[in-house]
Every structure is written in structure tokens, then in C-alpha cells.
Amino acid sequence: MPIEINQTVKIMFEVRVDGVLVDGSRSNKPFEFSFGTGQVIAGLEKRIINMKVGEAADILVPAAEAYGKYDSAGIQTLPKEQFEGIENLTIGMQIQGQDENDQPIQFIVKEIGEKEVIVDFNHPLAGKDLEYKIKIDSLL
């Protein structure tokens, strides 16, 4: 029987990109989410929908079904004064904020110039295939 929309799913998992661990279950506790509500990437849900409690699998989610292709249009140059309230602005810093419609956004600082800051609005895993090791811990 498939996992149902809004059903609570608990999984143990690891995610790797090119063999390098990038995320996983914390402190040996299952990660809990509500299936079909956008809390995890759709490409993963599509591949676990028929899994049962106790079942484990190695799953590859291609970039297109994860965080999408890397888009060079996501690189933008912004005036440095937009960052005046941020202490210790550094290259590689991930910043969360809100766009003009009060929607949450996240970006990474790529370069800091005298008058401008170059940022990347792509998700850090955009353009990457995700390699999951997953086990269904429970379905509630």
C-alpha cells in the first residue's frame, strides 16, 4: 500500500553528492516529515512512495528532480549598502532574507567588492544529482 498524502513518515537517511556526505539524519534520530506537502524534494517522495516500514534502498535523484539545474541568471550583483546590517560579511556566507513580496529567499555571497557584492541565488545543491541511502523507520 503506497504512502498517503499528509501521512507522517520517519526515515533514516544520508545524502551524498559525488560520494561526499552533504546531509543526513541527525543524532541517529529519524527525520520526520508529512508526505506530499513539499517538506522534502518531490523526486525523493516519488521514489519512496511504495516503500514499507523497515525497507532500505539506495536512491538516485537527478538534479532536475531535486533542486533543478544551476542557472547562471541566479548570479546577481547588488549594491554593498544592502548589506550594511550584516556583521562580518564574508565570501561563502549563506544569507536568508525576504524578497520584495515577503517570500523567504536564500543566497550565497560569492564576491565582495568595494561598492558591490556578487551573490548566488541558486540552491547550493542545484545542478547536483543526489545519492540517498534511506530506510523507512515508521509510517504514522
One Martini backbone bead per residue (centre of mass of N, CA, C, O) as a GRO file, in nm:
protein
  140
    1MET     BB    1   0.095   0.037   0.025
    2PRO     BB    2   0.093   0.352  -0.015
    3ILE     BB    3   0.182   0.646   0.060
    4GLU     BB    4   0.018   0.913   0.203
    5ILE     BB    5  -0.112   1.198   0.207
    6ASN     BB    6  -0.002   1.342   0.514
    7GLN     BB    7   0.178   1.132   0.603
    8THR     BB    8   0.382   1.020   0.846
    9VAL     BB    9   0.740   1.017   0.808
   10LYS     BB   10   1.017   0.802   0.896
   11ILE     BB   11   1.374   0.858   0.846
   12MET     BB   12   1.673   0.723   0.741
   13PHE     BB   13   1.963   0.922   0.625
   14GLU     BB   14   2.163   0.987   0.329
   15VAL     BB   15   2.353   1.243   0.152
   16ARG     BB   16   2.512   1.249  -0.171
   17VAL     BB   17   2.787   1.408  -0.355
   18ASP     BB   18   3.014   1.250  -0.510
   19GLY     BB   19   3.041   1.083  -0.218
   20VAL     BB   20   2.959   1.332  -0.042
   21LEU     BB   21   2.852   1.431   0.253
   22VAL     BB   22   2.553   1.664   0.307
   23ASP     BB   23   2.341   1.473   0.463
   24GLY     BB   24   2.129   1.377   0.756
   25SER     BB   25   2.066   1.220   1.016
   26ARG     BB   26   2.025   1.318   1.347
   27SER     BB   27   2.139   1.157   1.617
   28ASN     BB   28   1.994   0.887   1.527
   29LYS     BB   29   1.736   1.031   1.417
   30PRO     BB   30   1.457   1.054   1.270
   31PHE     BB   31   1.311   1.188   0.998
   32GLU     BB   32   1.029   1.411   0.984
   33PHE     BB   33   0.735   1.395   0.762
   34SER     BB   34   0.495   1.517   0.531
   35PHE     BB   35   0.353   1.375   0.281
   36GLY     BB   36   0.309   1.587  -0.002
   37THR     BB   37   0.406   1.901   0.124
   38GLY     BB   38   0.721   1.994   0.055
   39GLN     BB   39   0.948   1.901   0.274
   40VAL     BB   40   1.044   1.734   0.033
   41ILE     BB   41   1.155   1.621  -0.241
   42ALA     BB   42   0.981   1.490  -0.502
   43GLY     BB   43   1.195   1.281  -0.604
   44LEU     BB   44   1.186   1.118  -0.339
   45GLU     BB   45   0.887   1.054  -0.303
   46LYS     BB   46   0.856   0.899  -0.572
   47ARG     BB   47   1.068   0.664  -0.461
   48ILE     BB   48   0.901   0.591  -0.168
   49ILE     BB   49   0.587   0.533  -0.188
   50ASN     BB   50   0.633   0.189  -0.184
   51MET     BB   51   0.750   0.177   0.083
   52LYS     BB   52   0.838   0.005   0.379
   53VAL     BB   53   0.876  -0.079   0.681
   54GLY     BB   54   1.234  -0.139   0.691
   55GLU     BB   55   1.305  -0.035   0.426
   56ALA     BB   56   1.579  -0.024   0.195
   57ALA     BB   57   1.769   0.228  -0.008
   58ASP     BB   58   1.911   0.323  -0.314
   59ILE     BB   59   1.894   0.668  -0.430
   60LEU     BB   60   1.849   0.851  -0.734
   61VAL     BB   61   1.841   1.209  -0.773
   62PRO     BB   62   1.804   1.414  -1.006
   63ALA     BB   63   1.844   1.743  -1.042
   64ALA     BB   64   1.561   1.797  -1.180
   65GLU     BB   65   1.426   1.649  -0.898
   66ALA     BB   66   1.545   1.855  -0.702
   67TYR     BB   67   1.709   2.173  -0.754
   68GLY     BB   68   1.794   2.180  -1.028
   69LYS     BB   69   1.940   2.377  -1.230
   70TYR     BB   70   2.195   2.567  -1.297
   71ASP     BB   71   2.163   2.934  -1.286
   72SER     BB   72   2.322   3.214  -1.403
   73ALA     BB   73   2.084   3.418  -1.323
   74GLY     BB   74   2.148   3.384  -1.003
   75ILE     BB   75   2.363   3.589  -1.061
   76GLN     BB   76   2.426   3.884  -0.859
   77THR     BB   77   2.448   4.239  -0.838
   78LEU     BB   78   2.494   4.431  -0.541
   79PRO     BB   79   2.472   4.669  -0.329
   80LYS     BB   80   2.650   4.707  -0.039
   81GLU     BB   81   2.430   4.863   0.134
   82GLN     BB   82   2.240   4.603   0.166
   83PHE     BB   83   2.471   4.494   0.403
   84GLU     BB   84   2.499   4.683   0.663
   85GLY     BB   85   2.358   4.477   0.892
   86ILE     BB   86   2.607   4.287   0.836
   87GLU     BB   87   2.824   4.106   1.003
   88ASN     BB   88   3.093   3.974   0.867
   89LEU     BB   89   3.117   3.972   0.566
   90THR     BB   90   3.147   3.672   0.363
   91ILE     BB   91   3.268   3.443   0.177
   92GLY     BB   92   3.006   3.189   0.170
   93MET     BB   93   2.778   3.319   0.287
   94GLN     BB   94   2.463   3.251   0.423
   95ILE     BB   95   2.155   3.413   0.331
   96GLN     BB   96   1.857   3.522   0.484
   97GLY     BB   97   1.537   3.637   0.349
   98GLN     BB   98   1.344   3.883   0.166
   99ASP     BB   99   1.149   3.971  -0.065
  100GLU     BB  100   0.925   4.197  -0.207
  101ASN     BB  101   0.693   3.957  -0.114
  102ASP     BB  102   0.790   3.813   0.161
  103GLN     BB  103   0.972   3.591   0.061
  104PRO     BB  104   1.181   3.347   0.101
  105ILE     BB  105   1.544   3.371   0.092
  106GLN     BB  106   1.854   3.246  -0.057
  107PHE     BB  107   2.214   3.314  -0.032
  108ILE     BB  108   2.544   3.352  -0.174
  109VAL     BB  109   2.852   3.475  -0.120
  110LYS     BB  110   3.107   3.537  -0.370
  111GLU     BB  111   3.161   3.861  -0.370
  112ILE     BB  112   3.367   4.146  -0.248
  113GLY     BB  113   3.345   4.476  -0.293
  114GLU     BB  114   3.352   4.810  -0.254
  115LYS     BB  115   3.029   4.844  -0.392
  116GLU     BB  116   2.992   4.525  -0.435
  117VAL     BB  117   2.783   4.221  -0.446
  118ILE     BB  118   2.813   3.881  -0.514
  119VAL     BB  119   2.541   3.658  -0.581
  120ASP     BB  120   2.371   3.333  -0.511
  121PHE     BB  121   2.038   3.191  -0.572
  122ASN     BB  122   2.117   2.919  -0.574
  123HIS     BB  123   2.113   2.624  -0.476
  124PRO     BB  124   2.372   2.440  -0.350
  125LEU     BB  125   2.233   2.170  -0.518
  126ALA     BB  126   2.237   2.272  -0.786
  127GLY     BB  127   2.310   2.037  -1.040
  128LYS     BB  128   2.269   1.787  -0.845
  129ASP     BB  129   2.306   1.467  -0.772
  130LEU     BB  130   2.128   1.250  -0.545
  131GLU     BB  131   2.251   1.026  -0.290
  132TYR     BB  132   2.059   0.781  -0.133
  133LYS     BB  133   2.022   0.656   0.199
  134ILE     BB  134   1.735   0.459   0.294
  135LYS     BB  135   1.497   0.429   0.576
  136ILE     BB  136   1.204   0.308   0.694
  137ASP     BB  137   1.085   0.354   1.016
  138SER     BB  138   0.792   0.509   0.985
  139LEU     BB  139   0.424   0.504   0.983
  140LEU     BB  140   0.146   0.737   1.088
   0.00000   0.00000   0.00000
